[in-house]
Amino acid sequence: MQYIPPIPIGIEFYKTMISEGYYYIDKTLLIRDLLAQKNTVTLFTRPRRF
């Protein structure tokens, strides 16, 4: 059976996520791509009760 790391629900510190083996996705390259597109408007939505 393959190991699946836990999702860091309620974990706010990067150091804790990495040291305790939580699932982590780095989206820094996404920011670079958004800036490179040079759109006039970029819409970021959020959940209702954010």
mmCIF file of the N, C-alpha and C atoms, coordinates in Angstrom:
data_MODEL
# 
_entry.id   MODEL 
# 
loop_
_atom_site.group_PDB 
_atom_site.id 
_atom_site.type_symbol 
_atom_site.label_atom_id 
_atom_site.label_alt_id 
_atom_site.label_comp_id 
_atom_site.label_asym_id 
_atom_site.label_entity_id 
_atom_site.label_seq_id 
_atom_site.pdbx_PDB_ins_code 
_atom_site.Cartn_x 
_atom_site.Cartn_y 
_atom_site.Cartn_z 
_atom_site.occupancy 
_atom_site.B_iso_or_equiv 
_atom_site.pdbx_formal_charge 
_atom_site.auth_seq_id 
_atom_site.auth_comp_id 
_atom_site.auth_asym_id 
_atom_site.auth_atom_id 
_atom_site.pdbx_PDB_model_num 
ATOM 1   N N  . MET A 1 1  ? 0.836   -1.179 0.000   1.00 0.00 ? 1  MET A N  1 
ATOM 2   C CA . MET A 1 1  ? 0.000   0.000  0.000   1.00 0.00 ? 1  MET A CA 1 
ATOM 3   C C  . MET A 1 1  ? 0.885   1.248  0.000   1.00 0.00 ? 1  MET A C  1 
ATOM 4   N N  . GLN A 1 2  ? 0.495   2.237  -0.777  1.00 0.00 ? 2  GLN A N  1 
ATOM 5   C CA . GLN A 1 2  ? 1.276   3.471  -0.918  1.00 0.00 ? 2  GLN A CA 1 
ATOM 6   C C  . GLN A 1 2  ? 0.958   4.444  0.219   1.00 0.00 ? 2  GLN A C  1 
ATOM 7   N N  . TYR A 1 3  ? 2.000   5.093  0.755   1.00 0.00 ? 3  TYR A N  1 
ATOM 8   C CA . TYR A 1 3  ? 1.833   6.077  1.822   1.00 0.00 ? 3  TYR A CA 1 
ATOM 9   C C  . TYR A 1 3  ? 1.297   7.384  1.255   1.00 0.00 ? 3  TYR A C  1 
ATOM 10  N N  . ILE A 1 4  ? 0.243   7.904  1.839   1.00 0.00 ? 4  ILE A N  1 
ATOM 11  C CA . ILE A 1 4  ? -0.314  9.199  1.447   1.00 0.00 ? 4  ILE A CA 1 
ATOM 12  C C  . ILE A 1 4  ? -0.182  10.127 2.648   1.00 0.00 ? 4  ILE A C  1 
ATOM 13  N N  . PRO A 1 5  ? 0.569   11.229 2.498   1.00 0.00 ? 5  PRO A N  1 
ATOM 14  C CA . PRO A 1 5  ? 0.752   12.138 3.628   1.00 0.00 ? 5  PRO A CA 1 
ATOM 15  C C  . PRO A 1 5  ? -0.562  12.807 4.033   1.00 0.00 ? 5  PRO A C  1 
ATOM 16  N N  . PRO A 1 6  ? -0.712  13.137 5.308   1.00 0.00 ? 6  PRO A N  1 
ATOM 17  C CA . PRO A 1 6  ? -1.937  13.796 5.774   1.00 0.00 ? 6  PRO A CA 1 
ATOM 18  C C  . PRO A 1 6  ? -2.019  15.240 5.266   1.00 0.00 ? 6  PRO A C  1 
ATOM 19  N N  . ILE A 1 7  ? -3.246  15.725 5.110   1.00 0.00 ? 7  ILE A N  1 
ATOM 20  C CA . ILE A 1 7  ? -3.484  17.108 4.692   1.00 0.00 ? 7  ILE A CA 1 
ATOM 21  C C  . ILE A 1 7  ? -3.350  17.996 5.929   1.00 0.00 ? 7  ILE A C  1 
ATOM 22  N N  . PRO A 1 8  ? -2.620  19.122 5.822   1.00 0.00 ? 8  PRO A N  1 
ATOM 23  C CA . PRO A 1 8  ? -2.358  19.958 7.001   1.00 0.00 ? 8  PRO A CA 1 
ATOM 24  C C  . PRO A 1 8  ? -3.519  20.875 7.387   1.00 0.00 ? 8  PRO A C  1 
ATOM 25  N N  . ILE A 1 9  ? -4.644  20.300 7.762   1.00 0.00 ? 9  ILE A N  1 
ATOM 26  C CA . ILE A 1 9  ? -5.795  21.094 8.192   1.00 0.00 ? 9  ILE A CA 1 
ATOM 27  C C  . ILE A 1 9  ? -5.505  21.659 9.582   1.00 0.00 ? 9  ILE A C  1 
ATOM 28  N N  . GLY A 1 10 ? -5.564  22.976 9.710   1.00 0.00 ? 10 GLY A N  1 
ATOM 29  C CA . GLY A 1 10 ? -5.307  23.638 10.988  1.00 0.00 ? 10 GLY A CA 1 
ATOM 30  C C  . GLY A 1 10 ? -3.836  23.866 11.285  1.00 0.00 ? 10 GLY A C  1 
ATOM 31  N N  . ILE A 1 11 ? -2.937  23.434 10.411  1.00 0.00 ? 11 ILE A N  1 
ATOM 32  C CA . ILE A 1 11 ? -1.501  23.656 10.595  1.00 0.00 ? 11 ILE A CA 1 
ATOM 33  C C  . ILE A 1 11 ? -1.129  24.936 9.867   1.00 0.00 ? 11 ILE A C  1 
ATOM 34  N N  . GLU A 1 12 ? -0.600  25.920 10.578  1.00 0.00 ? 12 GLU A N  1 
ATOM 35  C CA . GLU A 1 12 ? -0.301  27.204 9.938   1.00 0.00 ? 12 GLU A CA 1 
ATOM 36  C C  . GLU A 1 12 ? 1.187   27.463 9.728   1.00 0.00 ? 12 GLU A C  1 
ATOM 37  N N  . PHE A 1 13 ? 2.051   26.641 10.287  1.00 0.00 ? 13 PHE A N  1 
ATOM 38  C CA . PHE A 1 13 ? 3.488   26.885 10.175  1.00 0.00 ? 13 PHE A CA 1 
ATOM 39  C C  . PHE A 1 13 ? 4.130   25.941 9.163   1.00 0.00 ? 13 PHE A C  1 
ATOM 40  N N  . TYR A 1 14 ? 4.877   26.513 8.233   1.00 0.00 ? 14 TYR A N  1 
ATOM 41  C CA . TYR A 1 14 ? 5.558   25.750 7.191   1.00 0.00 ? 14 TYR A CA 1 
ATOM 42  C C  . TYR A 1 14 ? 6.508   24.723 7.803   1.00 0.00 ? 14 TYR A C  1 
ATOM 43  N N  . LYS A 1 15 ? 7.249   25.133 8.816   1.00 0.00 ? 15 LYS A N  1 
ATOM 44  C CA . LYS A 1 15 ? 8.220   24.235 9.452   1.00 0.00 ? 15 LYS A CA 1 
ATOM 45  C C  . LYS A 1 15 ? 7.527   22.985 10.004  1.00 0.00 ? 15 LYS A C  1 
ATOM 46  N N  . THR A 1 16 ? 6.360   23.150 10.595  1.00 0.00 ? 16 THR A N  1 
ATOM 47  C CA . THR A 1 16 ? 5.606   22.013 11.135  1.00 0.00 ? 16 THR A CA 1 
ATOM 48  C C  . THR A 1 16 ? 5.146   21.088 10.013  1.00 0.00 ? 16 THR A C  1 
ATOM 49  N N  . MET A 1 17 ? 4.662   21.676 8.924   1.00 0.00 ? 17 MET A N  1 
ATOM 50  C CA . MET A 1 17 ? 4.199   20.855 7.801   1.00 0.00 ? 17 MET A CA 1 
ATOM 51  C C  . MET A 1 17 ? 5.318   19.986 7.246   1.00 0.00 ? 17 MET A C  1 
ATOM 52  N N  . ILE A 1 18 ? 6.483   20.567 7.072   1.00 0.00 ? 18 ILE A N  1 
ATOM 53  C CA . ILE A 1 18 ? 7.595   19.836 6.483   1.00 0.00 ? 18 ILE A CA 1 
ATOM 54  C C  . ILE A 1 18 ? 8.180   18.817 7.470   1.00 0.00 ? 18 ILE A C  1 
ATOM 55  N N  . SER A 1 19 ? 8.399   19.232 8.702   1.00 0.00 ? 19 SER A N  1 
ATOM 56  C CA . SER A 1 19 ? 9.040   18.333 9.664   1.00 0.00 ? 19 SER A CA 1 
ATOM 57  C C  . SER A 1 19 ? 8.152   17.146 10.056  1.00 0.00 ? 19 SER A C  1 
ATOM 58  N N  . GLU A 1 20 ? 6.831   17.330 10.015  1.00 0.00 ? 20 GLU A N  1 
ATOM 59  C CA . GLU A 1 20 ? 5.927   16.249 10.396  1.00 0.00 ? 20 GLU A CA 1 
ATOM 60  C C  . GLU A 1 20 ? 5.354   15.504 9.192   1.00 0.00 ? 20 GLU A C  1 
ATOM 61  N N  . GLY A 1 21 ? 5.834   15.824 7.993   1.00 0.00 ? 21 GLY A N  1 
ATOM 62  C CA . GLY A 1 21 ? 5.482   15.063 6.800   1.00 0.00 ? 21 GLY A CA 1 
ATOM 63  C C  . GLY A 1 21 ? 4.088   15.283 6.244   1.00 0.00 ? 21 GLY A C  1 
ATOM 64  N N  . TYR A 1 22 ? 3.540   16.486 6.396   1.00 0.00 ? 22 TYR A N  1 
ATOM 65  C CA . TYR A 1 22 ? 2.224   16.775 5.840   1.00 0.00 ? 22 TYR A CA 1 
ATOM 66  C C  . TYR A 1 22 ? 2.318   17.001 4.334   1.00 0.00 ? 22 TYR A C  1 
ATOM 67  N N  . TYR A 1 23 ? 1.179   16.873 3.649   1.00 0.00 ? 23 TYR A N  1 
ATOM 68  C CA . TYR A 1 23 ? 1.078   17.107 2.226   1.00 0.00 ? 23 TYR A CA 1 
ATOM 69  C C  . TYR A 1 23 ? 1.265   18.598 1.970   1.00 0.00 ? 23 TYR A C  1 
ATOM 70  N N  . TYR A 1 24 ? 2.118   18.986 1.029   1.00 0.00 ? 24 TYR A N  1 
ATOM 71  C CA . TYR A 1 24 ? 2.395   20.395 0.752   1.00 0.00 ? 24 TYR A CA 1 
ATOM 72  C C  . TYR A 1 24 ? 2.559   20.599 -0.746  1.00 0.00 ? 24 TYR A C  1 
ATOM 73  N N  . ILE A 1 25 ? 1.923   21.628 -1.289  1.00 0.00 ? 25 ILE A N  1 
ATOM 74  C CA . ILE A 1 25 ? 2.051   21.961 -2.701  1.00 0.00 ? 25 ILE A CA 1 
ATOM 75  C C  . ILE A 1 25 ? 2.619   23.367 -2.805  1.00 0.00 ? 25 ILE A C  1 
ATOM 76  N N  . ASP A 1 26 ? 3.734   23.498 -3.499  1.00 0.00 ? 26 ASP A N  1 
ATOM 77  C CA . ASP A 1 26 ? 4.378   24.795 -3.690  1.00 0.00 ? 26 ASP A CA 1 
ATOM 78  C C  . ASP A 1 26 ? 3.817   25.448 -4.947  1.00 0.00 ? 26 ASP A C  1 
ATOM 79  N N  . LYS A 1 27 ? 3.174   26.616 -4.796  1.00 0.00 ? 27 LYS A N  1 
ATOM 80  C CA . LYS A 1 27 ? 2.547   27.297 -5.930  1.00 0.00 ? 27 LYS A CA 1 
ATOM 81  C C  . LYS A 1 27 ? 3.290   28.572 -6.329  1.00 0.00 ? 27 LYS A C  1 
ATOM 82  N N  . THR A 1 28 ? 4.554   28.684 -5.979  1.00 0.00 ? 28 THR A N  1 
ATOM 83  C CA . THR A 1 28 ? 5.296   29.896 -6.307  1.00 0.00 ? 28 THR A CA 1 
ATOM 84  C C  . THR A 1 28 ? 5.419   30.112 -7.811  1.00 0.00 ? 28 THR A C  1 
ATOM 85  N N  . LEU A 1 29 ? 5.565   29.039 -8.575  1.00 0.00 ? 29 LEU A N  1 
ATOM 86  C CA . LEU A 1 29 ? 5.670   29.192 -10.025 1.00 0.00 ? 29 LEU A CA 1 
ATOM 87  C C  . LEU A 1 29 ? 4.344   29.646 -10.639 1.00 0.00 ? 29 LEU A C  1 
ATOM 88  N N  . LEU A 1 30 ? 3.237   29.361 -9.983  1.00 0.00 ? 30 LEU A N  1 
ATOM 89  C CA . LEU A 1 30 ? 1.942   29.839 -10.447 1.00 0.00 ? 30 LEU A CA 1 
ATOM 90  C C  . LEU A 1 30 ? 1.897   31.366 -10.396 1.00 0.00 ? 30 LEU A C  1 
ATOM 91  N N  . ILE A 1 31 ? 2.442   31.955 -9.339  1.00 0.00 ? 31 ILE A N  1 
ATOM 92  C CA . ILE A 1 31 ? 2.498   33.417 -9.222  1.00 0.00 ? 31 ILE A CA 1 
ATOM 93  C C  . ILE A 1 31 ? 3.327   33.999 -10.361 1.00 0.00 ? 31 ILE A C  1 
ATOM 94  N N  . ARG A 1 32 ? 4.446   33.378 -10.657 1.00 0.00 ? 32 ARG A N  1 
ATOM 95  C CA . ARG A 1 32 ? 5.293   33.850 -11.760 1.00 0.00 ? 32 ARG A CA 1 
ATOM 96  C C  . ARG A 1 32 ? 4.524   33.815 -13.081 1.00 0.00 ? 32 ARG A C  1 
ATOM 97  N N  . ASP A 1 33 ? 3.795   32.742 -13.318 1.00 0.00 ? 33 ASP A N  1 
ATOM 98  C CA . ASP A 1 33 ? 3.030   32.613 -14.551 1.00 0.00 ? 33 ASP A CA 1 
ATOM 99  C C  . ASP A 1 33 ? 1.913   33.661 -14.635 1.00 0.00 ? 33 ASP A C  1 
ATOM 100 N N  . LEU A 1 34 ? 1.244   33.926 -13.520 1.00 0.00 ? 34 LEU A N  1 
ATOM 101 C CA . LEU A 1 34 ? 0.192   34.943 -13.508 1.00 0.00 ? 34 LEU A CA 1 
ATOM 102 C C  . LEU A 1 34 ? 0.753   36.330 -13.821 1.00 0.00 ? 34 LEU A C  1 
ATOM 103 N N  . LEU A 1 35 ? 1.909   36.649 -13.260 1.00 0.00 ? 35 LEU A N  1 
ATOM 104 C CA . LEU A 1 35 ? 2.534   37.949 -13.525 1.00 0.00 ? 35 LEU A CA 1 
ATOM 105 C C  . LEU A 1 35 ? 3.030   38.054 -14.967 1.00 0.00 ? 35 LEU A C  1 
ATOM 106 N N  . ALA A 1 36 ? 3.489   36.950 -15.529 1.00 0.00 ? 36 ALA A N  1 
ATOM 107 C CA . ALA A 1 36 ? 4.002   36.954 -16.901 1.00 0.00 ? 36 ALA A CA 1 
ATOM 108 C C  . ALA A 1 36 ? 2.884   37.146 -17.926 1.00 0.00 ? 36 ALA A C  1 
ATOM 109 N N  . GLN A 1 37 ? 1.651   36.769 -17.592 1.00 0.00 ? 37 GLN A N  1 
ATOM 110 C CA . GLN A 1 37 ? 0.537   36.917 -18.528 1.00 0.00 ? 37 GLN A CA 1 
ATOM 111 C C  . GLN A 1 37 ? 0.152   38.381 -18.748 1.00 0.00 ? 37 GLN A C  1 
ATOM 112 N N  . LYS A 1 38 ? 0.422   39.233 -17.782 1.00 0.00 ? 38 LYS A N  1 
ATOM 113 C CA . LYS A 1 38 ? 0.136   40.677 -17.860 1.00 0.00 ? 38 LYS A CA 1 
ATOM 114 C C  . LYS A 1 38 ? -1.323  40.972 -18.225 1.00 0.00 ? 38 LYS A C  1 
ATOM 115 N N  . ASN A 1 39 ? -2.231  40.246 -17.576 1.00 0.00 ? 39 ASN A N  1 
ATOM 116 C CA . ASN A 1 39 ? -3.659  40.494 -17.772 1.00 0.00 ? 39 ASN A CA 1 
ATOM 117 C C  . ASN A 1 39 ? -4.060  41.804 -17.108 1.00 0.00 ? 39 ASN A C  1 
ATOM 118 N N  . THR A 1 40 ? -5.100  42.432 -17.631 1.00 0.00 ? 40 THR A N  1 
ATOM 119 C CA . THR A 1 40 ? -5.625  43.648 -17.016 1.00 0.00 ? 40 THR A CA 1 
ATOM 120 C C  . THR A 1 40 ? -6.294  43.328 -15.688 1.00 0.00 ? 40 THR A C  1 
ATOM 121 N N  . VAL A 1 41 ? -7.034  42.212 -15.658 1.00 0.00 ? 41 VAL A N  1 
ATOM 122 C CA . VAL A 1 41 ? -7.756  41.813 -14.453 1.00 0.00 ? 41 VAL A CA 1 
ATOM 123 C C  . VAL A 1 41 ? -7.523  40.327 -14.203 1.00 0.00 ? 41 VAL A C  1 
ATOM 124 N N  . THR A 1 42 ? -7.263  39.971 -12.950 1.00 0.00 ? 42 THR A N  1 
ATOM 125 C CA . THR A 1 42 ? -7.174  38.573 -12.547 1.00 0.00 ? 42 THR A CA 1 
ATOM 126 C C  . THR A 1 42 ? -8.106  38.397 -11.355 1.00 0.00 ? 42 THR A C  1 
ATOM 127 N N  . LEU A 1 43 ? -9.022  37.451 -11.456 1.00 0.00 ? 43 LEU A N  1 
ATOM 128 C CA . LEU A 1 43 ? -10.017 37.230 -10.409 1.00 0.00 ? 43 LEU A CA 1 
ATOM 129 C C  . LEU A 1 43 ? -9.621  36.040 -9.554  1.00 0.00 ? 43 LEU A C  1 
ATOM 130 N N  . PHE A 1 44 ? -9.521  36.255 -8.253  1.00 0.00 ? 44 PHE A N  1 
ATOM 131 C CA . PHE A 1 44 ? -9.273  35.188 -7.295  1.00 0.00 ? 44 PHE A CA 1 
ATOM 132 C C  . PHE A 1 44 ? -10.537 35.020 -6.464  1.00 0.00 ? 44 PHE A C  1 
ATOM 133 N N  . THR A 1 45 ? -11.126 33.841 -6.519  1.00 0.00 ? 45 THR A N  1 
ATOM 134 C CA . THR A 1 45 ? -12.340 33.598 -5.732  1.00 0.00 ? 45 THR A CA 1 
ATOM 135 C C  . THR A 1 45 ? -11.960 32.903 -4.430  1.00 0.00 ? 45 THR A C  1 
ATOM 136 N N  . ARG A 1 46 ? -12.859 32.939 -3.480  1.00 0.00 ? 46 ARG A N  1 
ATOM 137 C CA . ARG A 1 46 ? -12.636 32.293 -2.192  1.00 0.00 ? 46 ARG A CA 1 
ATOM 138 C C  . ARG A 1 46 ? -13.919 31.623 -1.741  1.00 0.00 ? 46 ARG A C  1 
ATOM 139 N N  . PRO A 1 47 ? -13.829 30.683 -0.816  1.00 0.00 ? 47 PRO A N  1 
ATOM 140 C CA . PRO A 1 47 ? -15.052 30.067 -0.290  1.00 0.00 ? 47 PRO A CA 1 
ATOM 141 C C  . PRO A 1 47 ? -15.913 31.098 0.433   1.00 0.00 ? 47 PRO A C  1 
ATOM 142 N N  . ARG A 1 48 ? -17.194 30.838 0.570   1.00 0.00 ? 48 ARG A N  1 
ATOM 143 C CA . ARG A 1 48 ? -18.098 31.789 1.217   1.00 0.00 ? 48 ARG A CA 1 
ATOM 144 C C  . ARG A 1 48 ? -17.685 32.155 2.635   1.00 0.00 ? 48 ARG A C  1 
ATOM 145 N N  . ARG A 1 49 ? -17.326 31.186 3.418   1.00 0.00 ? 49 ARG A N  1 
ATOM 146 C CA . ARG A 1 49 ? -17.026 31.445 4.840   1.00 0.00 ? 49 ARG A CA 1 
ATOM 147 C C  . ARG A 1 49 ? -15.525 31.436 5.080   1.00 0.00 ? 49 ARG A C  1 
ATOM 148 N N  . PHE A 1 50 ? -14.795 32.164 4.301   1.00 0.00 ? 50 PHE A N  1 
ATOM 149 C CA . PHE A 1 50 ? -13.347 32.208 4.409   1.00 0.00 ? 50 PHE A CA 1 
ATOM 150 C C  . PHE A 1 50 ? -12.939 33.067 5.552   1.00 0.00 ? 50 PHE A C  1 
# 
